[in-house]
Amino acid sequence: MVDRNERDEVPNRGLTRSDLLTADEVALLLAVPVSTVRDWARRGLLPSRKLGRHRRFLRVEVERWVVGSRAA
């Protein structure tokens, strides 16, 4: 029998390019203006990471944020 924790874990494969989104890509995904995505990120409403001068979004965090915002 497989332990539930082992079965539910996602293998740590590292980040790929498709895991990181730009503000433009998030805007397309959410069907909102890029300025809105940047504003939400700047205010901490939408999870993001600063990489130097660039802001990037993890796809899994954006998807989780969308699902969580619907429940609110």
PDB file of N, CA, C and O in Angstrom, chain B, residues numbered from 101:
ATOM      1  N   MET B 101       0.845  -1.182   0.000  1.00  0.00           N
ATOM      2  CA  MET B 101       0.000   0.000   0.000  1.00  0.00           C
ATOM      3  C   MET B 101       0.891   1.246   0.000  1.00  0.00           C
ATOM      4  O   MET B 101       1.877   1.308   0.734  1.00  0.00           O
ATOM      5  N   VAL B 102       0.543   2.230  -0.819  1.00  0.00           N
ATOM      6  CA  VAL B 102       1.327   3.455  -0.932  1.00  0.00           C
ATOM      7  C   VAL B 102       0.859   4.448   0.115  1.00  0.00           C
ATOM      8  O   VAL B 102      -0.341   4.678   0.271  1.00  0.00           O
ATOM      9  N   ASP B 103       1.806   5.034   0.831  1.00  0.00           N
ATOM     10  CA  ASP B 103       1.503   6.059   1.823  1.00  0.00           C
ATOM     11  C   ASP B 103       0.897   7.270   1.123  1.00  0.00           C
ATOM     12  O   ASP B 103       1.378   7.682   0.068  1.00  0.00           O
ATOM     13  N   ARG B 104      -0.150   7.838   1.702  1.00  0.00           N
ATOM     14  CA  ARG B 104      -0.856   8.967   1.092  1.00  0.00           C
ATOM     15  C   ARG B 104       0.085  10.132   0.808  1.00  0.00           C
ATOM     16  O   ARG B 104      -0.020  10.760  -0.245  1.00  0.00           O
ATOM     17  N   ASN B 105       1.001  10.434   1.725  1.00  0.00           N
ATOM     18  CA  ASN B 105       1.911  11.550   1.524  1.00  0.00           C
ATOM     19  C   ASN B 105       2.825  11.330   0.322  1.00  0.00           C
ATOM     20  O   ASN B 105       3.101  12.272  -0.420  1.00  0.00           O
ATOM     21  N   GLU B 106       3.295  10.105   0.120  1.00  0.00           N
ATOM     22  CA  GLU B 106       4.151   9.803  -1.027  1.00  0.00           C
ATOM     23  C   GLU B 106       3.382   9.954  -2.327  1.00  0.00           C
ATOM     24  O   GLU B 106       3.927  10.460  -3.308  1.00  0.00           O
ATOM     25  N   ARG B 107       2.146   9.531  -2.353  1.00  0.00           N
ATOM     26  CA  ARG B 107       1.337   9.569  -3.558  1.00  0.00           C
ATOM     27  C   ARG B 107       0.985  10.996  -3.948  1.00  0.00           C
ATOM     28  O   ARG B 107       0.923  11.308  -5.137  1.00  0.00           O
ATOM     29  N   ASP B 108       0.751  11.879  -2.959  1.00  0.00           N
ATOM     30  CA  ASP B 108       0.307  13.238  -3.230  1.00  0.00           C
ATOM     31  C   ASP B 108       1.442  14.210  -3.523  1.00  0.00           C
ATOM     32  O   ASP B 108       1.193  15.324  -3.984  1.00  0.00           O
ATOM     33  N   GLU B 109       2.685  13.808  -3.265  1.00  0.00           N
ATOM     34  CA  GLU B 109       3.799  14.716  -3.491  1.00  0.00           C
ATOM     35  C   GLU B 109       4.076  14.866  -4.975  1.00  0.00           C
ATOM     36  O   GLU B 109       4.012  13.900  -5.735  1.00  0.00           O
ATOM     37  N   VAL B 110       4.384  16.091  -5.375  1.00  0.00           N
ATOM     38  CA  VAL B 110       4.790  16.362  -6.740  1.00  0.00           C
ATOM     39  C   VAL B 110       6.308  16.259  -6.787  1.00  0.00           C
ATOM     40  O   VAL B 110       6.983  16.852  -5.946  1.00  0.00           O
ATOM     41  N   PRO B 111       6.859  15.528  -7.741  1.00  0.00           N
ATOM     42  CA  PRO B 111       8.316  15.415  -7.800  1.00  0.00           C
ATOM     43  C   PRO B 111       8.959  16.778  -8.014  1.00  0.00           C
ATOM     44  O   PRO B 111       8.451  17.601  -8.776  1.00  0.00           O
ATOM     45  N   ASN B 112      10.075  17.009  -7.340  1.00  0.00           N
ATOM     46  CA  ASN B 112      10.783  18.268  -7.469  1.00  0.00           C
ATOM     47  C   ASN B 112      11.626  18.213  -8.735  1.00  0.00           C
ATOM     48  O   ASN B 112      12.751  17.714  -8.717  1.00  0.00           O
ATOM     49  N   ARG B 113      11.080  18.730  -9.839  1.00  0.00           N
ATOM     50  CA  ARG B 113      11.757  18.673 -11.127  1.00  0.00           C
ATOM     51  C   ARG B 113      12.428  19.985 -11.468  1.00  0.00           C
ATOM     52  O   ARG B 113      13.071  20.093 -12.512  1.00  0.00           O
ATOM     53  N   GLY B 114      12.295  20.983 -10.613  1.00  0.00           N
ATOM     54  CA  GLY B 114      12.862  22.293 -10.913  1.00  0.00           C
ATOM     55  C   GLY B 114      11.924  23.103 -11.789  1.00  0.00           C
ATOM     56  O   GLY B 114      10.996  22.560 -12.390  1.00  0.00           O
ATOM     57  N   LEU B 115      12.165  24.383 -11.855  1.00  0.00           N
ATOM     58  CA  LEU B 115      11.323  25.265 -12.657  1.00  0.00           C
ATOM     59  C   LEU B 115      11.711  25.194 -14.127  1.00  0.00           C
ATOM     60  O   LEU B 115      12.887  25.076 -14.473  1.00  0.00           O
ATOM     61  N   THR B 116      10.713  25.267 -14.969  1.00  0.00           N
ATOM     62  CA  THR B 116      10.947  25.370 -16.404  1.00  0.00           C
ATOM     63  C   THR B 116      10.413  26.712 -16.877  1.00  0.00           C
ATOM     64  O   THR B 116       9.739  27.409 -16.118  1.00  0.00           O
ATOM     65  N   ARG B 117      10.698  27.079 -18.092  1.00  0.00           N
ATOM     66  CA  ARG B 117      10.235  28.356 -18.649  1.00  0.00           C
ATOM     67  C   ARG B 117       8.715  28.452 -18.601  1.00  0.00           C
ATOM     68  O   ARG B 117       8.174  29.536 -18.384  1.00  0.00           O
ATOM     69  N   SER B 118       8.028  27.354 -18.797  1.00  0.00           N
ATOM     70  CA  SER B 118       6.563  27.386 -18.791  1.00  0.00           C
ATOM     71  C   SER B 118       5.983  27.585 -17.387  1.00  0.00           C
ATOM     72  O   SER B 118       4.804  27.906 -17.243  1.00  0.00           O
ATOM     73  N   ASP B 119       6.809  27.397 -16.356  1.00  0.00           N
ATOM     74  CA  ASP B 119       6.349  27.618 -14.978  1.00  0.00           C
ATOM     75  C   ASP B 119       6.358  29.101 -14.603  1.00  0.00           C
ATOM     76  O   ASP B 119       5.633  29.519 -13.700  1.00  0.00           O
ATOM     77  N   LEU B 120       7.181  29.896 -15.299  1.00  0.00           N
ATOM     78  CA  LEU B 120       7.299  31.326 -15.016  1.00  0.00           C
ATOM     79  C   LEU B 120       6.547  32.125 -16.060  1.00  0.00           C
ATOM     80  O   LEU B 120       6.695  31.893 -17.259  1.00  0.00           O
ATOM     81  N   LEU B 121       5.745  33.059 -15.604  1.00  0.00           N
ATOM     82  CA  LEU B 121       4.959  33.896 -16.506  1.00  0.00           C
ATOM     83  C   LEU B 121       5.367  35.355 -16.372  1.00  0.00           C
ATOM     84  O   LEU B 121       5.785  35.798 -15.302  1.00  0.00           O
ATOM     85  N   THR B 122       5.242  36.091 -17.458  1.00  0.00           N
ATOM     86  CA  THR B 122       5.432  37.537 -17.425  1.00  0.00           C
ATOM     87  C   THR B 122       4.087  38.187 -17.100  1.00  0.00           C
ATOM     88  O   THR B 122       3.053  37.519 -17.090  1.00  0.00           O
ATOM     89  N   ALA B 123       4.109  39.487 -16.836  1.00  0.00           N
ATOM     90  CA  ALA B 123       2.861  40.214 -16.580  1.00  0.00           C
ATOM     91  C   ALA B 123       1.943  40.142 -17.798  1.00  0.00           C
ATOM     92  O   ALA B 123       0.725  40.030 -17.655  1.00  0.00           O
ATOM     93  N   ASP B 124       2.526  40.205 -18.997  1.00  0.00           N
ATOM     94  CA  ASP B 124       1.718  40.101 -20.221  1.00  0.00           C
ATOM     95  C   ASP B 124       1.002  38.757 -20.310  1.00  0.00           C
ATOM     96  O   ASP B 124      -0.171  38.693 -20.679  1.00  0.00           O
ATOM     97  N   GLU B 125       1.717  37.686 -19.969  1.00  0.00           N
ATOM     98  CA  GLU B 125       1.121  36.345 -20.030  1.00  0.00           C
ATOM     99  C   GLU B 125       0.031  36.173 -18.984  1.00  0.00           C
ATOM    100  O   GLU B 125      -0.997  35.551 -19.251  1.00  0.00           O
ATOM    101  N   VAL B 126       0.252  36.720 -17.798  1.00  0.00           N
ATOM    102  CA  VAL B 126      -0.771  36.652 -16.744  1.00  0.00           C
ATOM    103  C   VAL B 126      -2.004  37.446 -17.166  1.00  0.00           C
ATOM    104  O   VAL B 126      -3.134  37.008 -16.950  1.00  0.00           O
ATOM    105  N   ALA B 127      -1.787  38.605 -17.762  1.00  0.00           N
ATOM    106  CA  ALA B 127      -2.912  39.428 -18.227  1.00  0.00           C
ATOM    107  C   ALA B 127      -3.756  38.668 -19.251  1.00  0.00           C
ATOM    108  O   ALA B 127      -4.985  38.711 -19.197  1.00  0.00           O
ATOM    109  N   LEU B 128      -3.102  37.974 -20.177  1.00  0.00           N
ATOM    110  CA  LEU B 128      -3.843  37.172 -21.156  1.00  0.00           C
ATOM    111  C   LEU B 128      -4.612  36.049 -20.477  1.00  0.00           C
ATOM    112  O   LEU B 128      -5.771  35.792 -20.803  1.00  0.00           O
ATOM    113  N   LEU B 129      -3.963  35.387 -19.536  1.00  0.00           N
ATOM    114  CA  LEU B 129      -4.580  34.277 -18.817  1.00  0.00           C
ATOM    115  C   LEU B 129      -5.820  34.725 -18.043  1.00  0.00           C
ATOM    116  O   LEU B 129      -6.834  34.028 -18.017  1.00  0.00           O
ATOM    117  N   LEU B 130      -5.724  35.902 -17.411  1.00  0.00           N
ATOM    118  CA  LEU B 130      -6.819  36.398 -16.568  1.00  0.00           C
ATOM    119  C   LEU B 130      -7.783  37.325 -17.314  1.00  0.00           C
ATOM    120  O   LEU B 130      -8.807  37.730 -16.764  1.00  0.00           O
ATOM    121  N   ALA B 131      -7.458  37.654 -18.550  1.00  0.00           N
ATOM    122  CA  ALA B 131      -8.284  38.559 -19.370  1.00  0.00           C
ATOM    123  C   ALA B 131      -8.484  39.917 -18.691  1.00  0.00           C
ATOM    124  O   ALA B 131      -9.598  40.432 -18.599  1.00  0.00           O
ATOM    125  N   VAL B 132      -7.366  40.477 -18.220  1.00  0.00           N
ATOM    126  CA  VAL B 132      -7.368  41.813 -17.620  1.00  0.00           C
ATOM    127  C   VAL B 132      -6.209  42.594 -18.237  1.00  0.00           C
ATOM    128  O   VAL B 132      -5.298  41.992 -18.806  1.00  0.00           O
ATOM    129  N   PRO B 133      -6.230  43.920 -18.134  1.00  0.00           N
ATOM    130  CA  PRO B 133      -5.115  44.709 -18.667  1.00  0.00           C
ATOM    131  C   PRO B 133      -3.806  44.420 -17.925  1.00  0.00           C
ATOM    132  O   PRO B 133      -3.817  44.080 -16.742  1.00  0.00           O
ATOM    133  N   VAL B 134      -2.694  44.557 -18.625  1.00  0.00           N
ATOM    134  CA  VAL B 134      -1.373  44.352 -18.033  1.00  0.00           C
ATOM    135  C   VAL B 134      -1.169  45.301 -16.852  1.00  0.00           C
ATOM    136  O   VAL B 134      -0.556  44.927 -15.852  1.00  0.00           O
ATOM    137  N   SER B 135      -1.678  46.517 -16.964  1.00  0.00           N
ATOM    138  CA  SER B 135      -1.536  47.490 -15.875  1.00  0.00           C
ATOM    139  C   SER B 135      -2.212  46.994 -14.600  1.00  0.00           C
ATOM    140  O   SER B 135      -1.737  47.272 -13.498  1.00  0.00           O
ATOM    141  N   THR B 136      -3.301  46.272 -14.741  1.00  0.00           N
ATOM    142  CA  THR B 136      -3.991  45.714 -13.572  1.00  0.00           C
ATOM    143  C   THR B 136      -3.138  44.631 -12.925  1.00  0.00           C
ATOM    144  O   THR B 136      -3.014  44.587 -11.701  1.00  0.00           O
ATOM    145  N   VAL B 137      -2.550  43.762 -13.735  1.00  0.00           N
ATOM    146  CA  VAL B 137      -1.678  42.704 -13.208  1.00  0.00           C
ATOM    147  C   VAL B 137      -0.515  43.328 -12.445  1.00  0.00           C
ATOM    148  O   VAL B 137      -0.200  42.904 -11.333  1.00  0.00           O
ATOM    149  N   ARG B 138       0.125  44.340 -13.042  1.00  0.00           N
ATOM    150  CA  ARG B 138       1.256  44.993 -12.384  1.00  0.00           C
ATOM    151  C   ARG B 138       0.837  45.666 -11.088  1.00  0.00           C
ATOM    152  O   ARG B 138       1.565  45.615 -10.097  1.00  0.00           O
ATOM    153  N   ASP B 139      -0.332  46.297 -11.086  1.00  0.00           N
ATOM    154  CA  ASP B 139      -0.842  46.953  -9.879  1.00  0.00           C
ATOM    155  C   ASP B 139      -1.135  45.938  -8.781  1.00  0.00           C
ATOM    156  O   ASP B 139      -0.745  46.140  -7.631  1.00  0.00           O
ATOM    157  N   TRP B 140      -1.816  44.848  -9.123  1.00  0.00           N
ATOM    158  CA  TRP B 140      -2.126  43.808  -8.138  1.00  0.00           C
ATOM    159  C   TRP B 140      -0.848  43.233  -7.549  1.00  0.00           C
ATOM    160  O   TRP B 140      -0.773  42.989  -6.345  1.00  0.00           O
ATOM    161  N   ALA B 141       0.170  43.013  -8.400  1.00  0.00           N
ATOM    162  CA  ALA B 141       1.441  42.460  -7.930  1.00  0.00           C
ATOM    163  C   ALA B 141       2.156  43.463  -7.016  1.00  0.00           C
ATOM    164  O   ALA B 141       2.664  43.093  -5.957  1.00  0.00           O
ATOM    165  N   ARG B 142       2.189  44.721  -7.428  1.00  0.00           N
ATOM    166  CA  ARG B 142       2.863  45.756  -6.636  1.00  0.00           C
ATOM    167  C   ARG B 142       2.234  45.890  -5.259  1.00  0.00           C
ATOM    168  O   ARG B 142       2.934  46.095  -4.267  1.00  0.00           O
ATOM    169  N   ARG B 143       0.898  45.772  -5.198  1.00  0.00           N
ATOM    170  CA  ARG B 143       0.183  45.894  -3.927  1.00  0.00           C
ATOM    171  C   ARG B 143       0.153  44.590  -3.133  1.00  0.00           C
ATOM    172  O   ARG B 143      -0.384  44.557  -2.025  1.00  0.00           O
ATOM    173  N   GLY B 144       0.720  43.520  -3.682  1.00  0.00           N
ATOM    174  CA  GLY B 144       0.774  42.251  -2.972  1.00  0.00           C
ATOM    175  C   GLY B 144      -0.503  41.437  -3.056  1.00  0.00           C
ATOM    176  O   GLY B 144      -0.656  40.454  -2.330  1.00  0.00           O
ATOM    177  N   LEU B 145      -1.413  41.824  -3.921  1.00  0.00           N
ATOM    178  CA  LEU B 145      -2.662  41.071  -4.068  1.00  0.00           C
ATOM    179  C   LEU B 145      -2.467  39.809  -4.904  1.00  0.00           C
ATOM    180  O   LEU B 145      -3.119  38.793  -4.662  1.00  0.00           O
ATOM    181  N   LEU B 146      -1.581  39.874  -5.875  1.00  0.00           N
ATOM    182  CA  LEU B 146      -1.278  38.757  -6.759  1.00  0.00           C
ATOM    183  C   LEU B 146       0.150  38.312  -6.481  1.00  0.00           C
ATOM    184  O   LEU B 146       1.064  39.133  -6.563  1.00  0.00           O
ATOM    185  N   PRO B 147       0.377  37.040  -6.153  1.00  0.00           N
ATOM    186  CA  PRO B 147       1.730  36.592  -5.816  1.00  0.00           C
ATOM    187  C   PRO B 147       2.685  36.718  -7.008  1.00  0.00           C
ATOM    188  O   PRO B 147       2.357  36.338  -8.133  1.00  0.00           O
ATOM    189  N   SER B 148       3.865  37.257  -6.731  1.00  0.00           N
ATOM    190  CA  SER B 148       4.873  37.425  -7.783  1.00  0.00           C
ATOM    191  C   SER B 148       6.254  37.450  -7.154  1.00  0.00           C
ATOM    192  O   SER B 148       6.401  37.516  -5.934  1.00  0.00           O
ATOM    193  N   ARG B 149       7.258  37.397  -8.007  1.00  0.00           N
ATOM    194  CA  ARG B 149       8.658  37.438  -7.574  1.00  0.00           C
ATOM    195  C   ARG B 149       9.378  38.503  -8.382  1.00  0.00           C
ATOM    196  O   ARG B 149       9.127  38.661  -9.577  1.00  0.00           O
ATOM    197  N   LYS B 150      10.266  39.227  -7.737  1.00  0.00           N
ATOM    198  CA  LYS B 150      11.126  40.183  -8.438  1.00  0.00           C
ATOM    199  C   LYS B 150      12.428  39.466  -8.766  1.00  0.00           C
ATOM    200  O   LYS B 150      13.082  38.919  -7.878  1.00  0.00           O
ATOM    201  N   LEU B 151      12.794  39.468 -10.012  1.00  0.00           N
ATOM    202  CA  LEU B 151      14.064  38.912 -10.469  1.00  0.00           C
ATOM    203  C   LEU B 151      14.837  40.070 -11.088  1.00  0.00           C
ATOM    204  O   LEU B 151      14.682  40.384 -12.268  1.00  0.00           O
ATOM    205  N   GLY B 152      15.660  40.685 -10.275  1.00  0.00           N
ATOM    206  CA  GLY B 152      16.323  41.908 -10.726  1.00  0.00           C
ATOM    207  C   GLY B 152      15.275  42.996 -10.883  1.00  0.00           C
ATOM    208  O   GLY B 152      14.535  43.295  -9.945  1.00  0.00           O
ATOM    209  N   ARG B 153      15.212  43.585 -12.065  1.00  0.00           N
ATOM    210  CA  ARG B 153      14.205  44.621 -12.329  1.00  0.00           C
ATOM    211  C   ARG B 153      12.912  44.040 -12.890  1.00  0.00           C
ATOM    212  O   ARG B 153      11.954  44.773 -13.133  1.00  0.00           O
ATOM    213  N   HIS B 154      12.884  42.746 -13.094  1.00  0.00           N
ATOM    214  CA  HIS B 154      11.732  42.105 -13.716  1.00  0.00           C
ATOM    215  C   HIS B 154      10.865  41.401 -12.685  1.00  0.00           C
ATOM    216  O   HIS B 154      11.364  40.862 -11.698  1.00  0.00           O
ATOM    217  N   ARG B 155       9.573  41.414 -12.925  1.00  0.00           N
ATOM    218  CA  ARG B 155       8.630  40.706 -12.057  1.00  0.00           C
ATOM    219  C   ARG B 155       8.137  39.482 -12.807  1.00  0.00           C
ATOM    220  O   ARG B 155       7.723  39.570 -13.963  1.00  0.00           O
ATOM    221  N   ARG B 156       8.185  38.338 -12.132  1.00  0.00           N
ATOM    222  CA  ARG B 156       7.713  37.085 -12.726  1.00  0.00           C
ATOM    223  C   ARG B 156       6.685  36.449 -11.810  1.00  0.00           C
ATOM    224  O   ARG B 156       6.666  36.690 -10.603  1.00  0.00           O
ATOM    225  N   PHE B 157       5.841  35.639 -12.404  1.00  0.00           N
ATOM    226  CA  PHE B 157       4.739  34.996 -11.705  1.00  0.00           C
ATOM    227  C   PHE B 157       4.860  33.493 -11.892  1.00  0.00           C
ATOM    228  O   PHE B 157       5.072  33.016 -13.008  1.00  0.00           O
ATOM    229  N   LEU B 158       4.726  32.751 -10.811  1.00  0.00           N
ATOM    230  CA  LEU B 158       4.722  31.293 -10.911  1.00  0.00           C
ATOM    231  C   LEU B 158       3.315  30.847 -11.311  1.00  0.00           C
ATOM    232  O   LEU B 158       2.330  31.207 -10.666  1.00  0.00           O
ATOM    233  N   ARG B 159       3.237  30.070 -12.373  1.00  0.00           N
ATOM    234  CA  ARG B 159       1.933  29.641 -12.898  1.00  0.00           C
ATOM    235  C   ARG B 159       1.080  28.984 -11.812  1.00  0.00           C
ATOM    236  O   ARG B 159      -0.110  29.277 -11.701  1.00  0.00           O
ATOM    237  N   VAL B 160       1.675  28.105 -11.016  1.00  0.00           N
ATOM    238  CA  VAL B 160       0.919  27.395  -9.985  1.00  0.00           C
ATOM    239  C   VAL B 160       0.358  28.369  -8.946  1.00  0.00           C
ATOM    240  O   VAL B 160      -0.756  28.175  -8.459  1.00  0.00           O
ATOM    241  N   GLU B 161       1.116  29.415  -8.604  1.00  0.00           N
ATOM    242  CA  GLU B 161       0.630  30.397  -7.631  1.00  0.00           C
ATOM    243  C   GLU B 161      -0.496  31.245  -8.209  1.00  0.00           C
ATOM    244  O   GLU B 161      -1.449  31.577  -7.504  1.00  0.00           O
ATOM    245  N   VAL B 162      -0.392  31.597  -9.489  1.00  0.00           N
ATOM    246  CA  VAL B 162      -1.460  32.372 -10.133  1.00  0.00           C
ATOM    247  C   VAL B 162      -2.738  31.533 -10.188  1.00  0.00           C
ATOM    248  O   VAL B 162      -3.825  32.030  -9.892  1.00  0.00           O
ATOM    249  N   GLU B 163      -2.601  30.261 -10.567  1.00  0.00           N
ATOM    250  CA  GLU B 163      -3.775  29.385 -10.628  1.00  0.00           C
ATOM    251  C   GLU B 163      -4.397  29.220  -9.248  1.00  0.00           C
ATOM    252  O   GLU B 163      -5.620  29.253  -9.110  1.00  0.00           O
ATOM    253  N   ARG B 164      -3.564  29.042  -8.223  1.00  0.00           N
ATOM    254  CA  ARG B 164      -4.061  28.902  -6.855  1.00  0.00           C
ATOM    255  C   ARG B 164      -4.758  30.192  -6.413  1.00  0.00           C
ATOM    256  O   ARG B 164      -5.785  30.145  -5.736  1.00  0.00           O
ATOM    257  N   TRP B 165      -4.198  31.342  -6.797  1.00  0.00           N
ATOM    258  CA  TRP B 165      -4.775  32.628  -6.453  1.00  0.00           C
ATOM    259  C   TRP B 165      -6.158  32.808  -7.095  1.00  0.00           C
ATOM    260  O   TRP B 165      -7.083  33.305  -6.453  1.00  0.00           O
ATOM    261  N   VAL B 166      -6.290  32.405  -8.345  1.00  0.00           N
ATOM    262  CA  VAL B 166      -7.575  32.499  -9.035  1.00  0.00           C
ATOM    263  C   VAL B 166      -8.622  31.641  -8.333  1.00  0.00           C
ATOM    264  O   VAL B 166      -9.737  32.100  -8.086  1.00  0.00           O
ATOM    265  N   VAL B 167      -8.274  30.418  -8.017  1.00  0.00           N
ATOM    266  CA  VAL B 167      -9.218  29.519  -7.341  1.00  0.00           C
ATOM    267  C   VAL B 167      -9.570  30.065  -5.958  1.00  0.00           C
ATOM    268  O   VAL B 167     -10.733  30.029  -5.558  1.00  0.00           O
ATOM    269  N   GLY B 168      -8.583  30.568  -5.231  1.00  0.00           N
ATOM    270  CA  GLY B 168      -8.816  31.126  -3.903  1.00  0.00           C
ATOM    271  C   GLY B 168      -9.643  32.395  -3.925  1.00  0.00           C
ATOM    272  O   GLY B 168     -10.435  32.628  -3.012  1.00  0.00           O
ATOM    273  N   SER B 169      -9.477  33.222  -4.949  1.00  0.00           N
ATOM    274  CA  SER B 169     -10.235  34.466  -5.021  1.00  0.00           C
ATOM    275  C   SER B 169     -11.692  34.206  -5.367  1.00  0.00           C
ATOM    276  O   SER B 169     -12.560  35.009  -5.025  1.00  0.00           O
ATOM    277  N   ARG B 170     -11.973  33.095  -6.039  1.00  0.00           N
ATOM    278  CA  ARG B 170     -13.362  32.739  -6.331  1.00  0.00           C
ATOM    279  C   ARG B 170     -14.104  32.289  -5.075  1.00  0.00           C
ATOM    280  O   ARG B 170     -15.311  32.490  -4.943  1.00  0.00           O
ATOM    281  N   ALA B 171     -13.355  31.674  -4.153  1.00  0.00           N
ATOM    282  CA  ALA B 171     -13.978  31.163  -2.930  1.00  0.00           C
ATOM    283  C   ALA B 171     -14.305  32.304  -1.962  1.00  0.00           C
ATOM    284  O   ALA B 171     -15.163  32.149  -1.094  1.00  0.00           O
ATOM    285  N   ALA B 172     -13.639  33.428  -2.103  1.00  0.00           N
ATOM    286  CA  ALA B 172     -13.844  34.558  -1.183  1.00  0.00           C
ATOM    287  C   ALA B 172     -15.114  35.312  -1.473  1.00  0.00           C
ATOM    288  O   ALA B 172     -15.424  36.286  -0.787  1.00  0.00           O
TER     289      ALA B 172
END
